[in-house]
Amino acid sequence: MSRRSLDSYDAYGGWTDDSRRRNRLRRRRHADARRNRHRTRRRVLLGSGVVVLVLFALCGWLGYTAYSAYSNLTAAKDHASAARAALLAGNSERASAQSSEAVRTSSDAASATGSPIWRAASAIPFVGSPLRTVSKITEVVDGLATDVLAPAVEVGTALDPKRLRTPDGRIDVQALRDAAPALTEAASAADALNARAAEIAEPSYLRQVDDARIQLQDQVHELSTLLTNTSIASQVLPSMMGADGPRSYFMAFQTNAESRGTGGLMGGFGIVTAVDGRVQVDDLARNSELKERYDPIDLGPDFYAAYEERYQATQNWQNSNISPHFPYAGQIWQSMWQQETGEIVDGALATDPVALSYVLDVVGPVTMADGEVIDADNVVRITQSDAYFRFQDDNRARKDYLQEIAARVVTKMQGDIGSPAALLEALGRATSEGHIAVWSADPAIQSIIGPTKIGHEIPDSPAPYAAVAVTNGAGGKLDYYLQRDVTYTGGSCEGPTRPTKVVAEITNNAPAQDYPVYVAGRQNESTRFGGPPGTNRSVVQLYATQGATLENVTLNGNPVFLVTASERGHPFFYTPIVTEPGQTNVLEFDLIEPTAPGEAQAPVQPQVQPSTSTVDVPTCR
């Protein structure tokens, strides 16, 4: 047996010293392995703890950032609202302080949403959607505070209605003119921010974020509209109010009880003069003082075919505003007054009793010579309904009565007004609802006011458009009870054309009772029709999008014949309908329109009865 064998195993079969050494080494290695595994587990646990702590810290940082963004954003909106309210109230000092706070807090909110942790969390799909929305909201609010509110407050003192009107009753037209550049800049910034706000469309799984987005979009749109209108006023009013020399305007009082395209038949008129900011109304008169016929003027072949050939609109004051495009009425009235007096007015205005009711709500009631009180609550009813019953046998006395009401309201407006800001708000409401219209003979001024609501233009643009206008077809005054509701819907923006539908619901709310002949109409062969007392006849006109074609039209589900014409590139279709008391006639127009860019419009014709205009047409780019 070799030495190696003897060393490895003894005679009794036991292990040698060498084998015992190997066993000890193996046990030592196993022990070391166990210790290493324990150390590894401890390191893993320690590492996991560190990761958890880091994640916890990041979440805490994000939470703090979110809280900071939310609190500062909320504060910025509150300060901005307070500044706007103070500005409208004429408190320039408070407006300035609140504006500064709005800038500071909106800047802090923007810094929070621009942090690395916020940007990283925003990039996470779905989870980060509310953060992305809040970031966009914050950018818009910060822009409003810095680029819109701050400059608007700077010119706020000059535009304070209490200071804008001088002690002698003039309007400080120079202050308006001086404020124009800053207002134009602020309005431009607000318009750009309005577009950015409208583009924030990503839905969020947090209802509060979606509510904040919708609220912001509504508020920015309102502010943009307000600043745009104020900017326009600062640009055109100085010249229109006589800053560059005396100006005069033909002013028509429209009677909504007998509808015309711009609102109603001209029931009376006056001449407004303006010299260096001082405005007064002269020569109030009845419509019966106008001639029956005037020499015609040329308003183009489309106008001639649609209105002149049949209605002699430029010759007959009764049909002078049959088109809803107010600049046509303004030019016709200018021509008529020139033929009456030789004087050329610088423009035309129109208003109605609904606007007078808003004014009386601010300036207070007027008292007639016999002690009768005319106020905001009764002026529309009295002038558009009651007066026809009271003076049914004396038309001249009725017109004198209505003229006196108008004169007393105008005189009250020219006196001391306790709240000029409230009066401006009332006039703004009347304008937004179409109860005040203005045309200027100055092309530069008209180019500015024409596209606005006060201009009452049929737009010369390809954007989607559906305007329903009603002209009284009975020669009566029952339109006081007439309600119009319009719905305009359209297909998608895919393809060069799309189908659209316009539904016009014409409701006669007249009580079933006997009416004076002057109110009931049906006075001659051309206006005679059947039906019980209170039945009304209307000519309904639809002015459609440029390039649109009519596929089908029904009246209460039955096919109906239409006459087609054109105005300012817009096709329009019209048909007479007869509506009995309590009845609703439904006209449905199916059209094919070009898929044109721009926001769809469906303006409401000024009237007495509250009506609706609903638009559901996608805006194409």
Buried (B, 14 or more C-beta within 10 A) or exposed (E): EEEEEEEBBEEEEEEBEEEEEEEEEEEEEEEEEEEEEEEEEEEEEEEEEEEEEEEEEEEEBBEEBBEBBBBBBBBBBBBBEBBBEBBBBBBBEBBBBBBBBBBBBBBBBBBBBBBEBBBEBBEEEEEBBBBBBBBBBBBBBBBBBBBBBBBBBBBBBBBBBEBBBEEEBBBBBEBBBBBBBBBBBBBBBBBBBBEBBEEBEEEBEBEEBBEBBEEBBEBBBEBBBBBBBBBBBBBBBBBBBBBEEEBBBBBBBBBBBBBBBBBBBBBBBBBBBBBBBBBBBEBBEBBEEBEEEBEBBEBEEBBBEBBBEEBBBBBBBBBBBBBBBBBBBBBBBBBBBBBEEEEEBBBBBBBBBBBBBBBBBBBEBBEEEEEEEBBBEBBBBBBBBEBBEBBBEEEEEBBEBBBBBBBBBBEBBBEEBEBBBBBBBBBBBBBEBBBBBBBBBBEEBBEBBBEBBBBBBBBEBBBBBBBBBBBBBBBBBBBBBBBBBBBBBBBEBEEEBBEBBBBBBBBBBBEEEEBBEBBBBBEEEEBEEEBEBBBBBBBBBBBBBBBBEBEEBEBEEEEBEBEEBBBBBBBBBBBBBBBBBEBEBBBBBEBBBBBBEBEBBBBBBBBBBEBEBEBEBBEBE
